[in-house]
Amino acid sequence: MKFSVGASLALYSLVAQNSAYGFAFVNAQRCTAASLSCLAAYSTEQSGESATESFRLNFKDDTGAAISPWHDIPLKDESGAYNFVVEIPRYTKAKMEVATKEEGNPISQDMKKGKLRDYHGPIFWNYGCLPQTWENPNDEHPELKVFGDDDPIDVVEIGSKALDMGSVHPVKALGVIAMIDDGELDWKVVAIATDDELASEYNDISDVPEAVKSGIREWFRWYKTPDDKPLNGFGFDEKYLDASETEKVIDETHEAWKALREGSTDAGKLWTGV
């Protein structure tokens, strides 16, 4: 198996992270009483066969009614924490995502050239998005001079547990990095689940170990290169913005989502449910 320099750097950071904090390589979700209310509010139901083009993970509310994980789950929970929708559990490879163009916005596996898309190696963190956000492809960032990628804002959750696909967890936003992917702005919010054992220690991006921050940046810099794609770049001199600036970025994408839902912004092929 051939590893790129970027993959090796990411693996190094993973080892450093786990050695320092004794993280277990688990693939099960554990919940505390603080998070049970959020998890109980939403459920999922699979249609189609796993690992096939037909697979869909559909969302329901606590009454059993079908909902969109993008449009119907609020950005924040009652405590003020952000709601994180898990698309890809840590240590998995299937490129799962909220299907923004499909009715109901179920989670499905991304397709490329008629084939199911996998990462070339596992992602080392839980990955997903914040509901009720949108990176407007018609809106140019005033400083970076690139446009949004037409998706909800992405979240990299760095806690110690593997979280189930389709589960919804309250998280604390710690920082954000401005990835530039194929000329598009693709923010990556770094967050931690509020019930994680390290949540009390991590309040801003400066609290996160350098090995973790560099691992995230290098993983996303290199992950497309096995497909002969160029390296991804990063704005703001490749630095993470702090928690305060992250909140501003999230607020901007939330306002963009509001405009999308209100119809004041062209939705294109996106399914907005209105």
ABEGO torsion letter per residue (X at the ends): XBBBAAAAAAAAAAAAAAAAAGBBBBABBBBBAAAAAAAAABBBBBBEBBGBAABBBBBBBAAGBBBBAAAABBABBAAGBBBBBBABBBGBABBBBBBAABBGGBBBBBBBGGBBBBBABBBABBBBBBBGBBBBAABBBAAAGBBBAGBBBBBBBABABBBBBGBBBBBBBABBBBBBBGGBBBBBBBBBBAABAAAAABABAAABBAAAAAAAAAAAAAAAAAAGBBBBBBBGGGBBBBAAAAAAAAAAAAAAAAAAAAGABBAEABBAGX
